[in-house]
């Protein structure tokens, strides 16, 4: 899955990035997509 998925290894700046990256691995979703959706949801609430 990691060979053909969207996950890309990265160095972590902070806990938030590590959390986003682990979600990216677990759900096989590109981390930029997760970041975008998270920011969108934060703006709504």
Phi, psi and omega in degrees: 000318180291332180293324185250356184273195184263350185296133176234129178296147183209165173264140188270131174278325184200182181297324180301313180296322179295320179295313178300318182293322179291324174296318178303317177293312185296316186264355182057046178241141179298137186296332177296324177294316177298316179301313181300312181294322179297313180296322178297316180292323179295323179292330181288318184280000000 
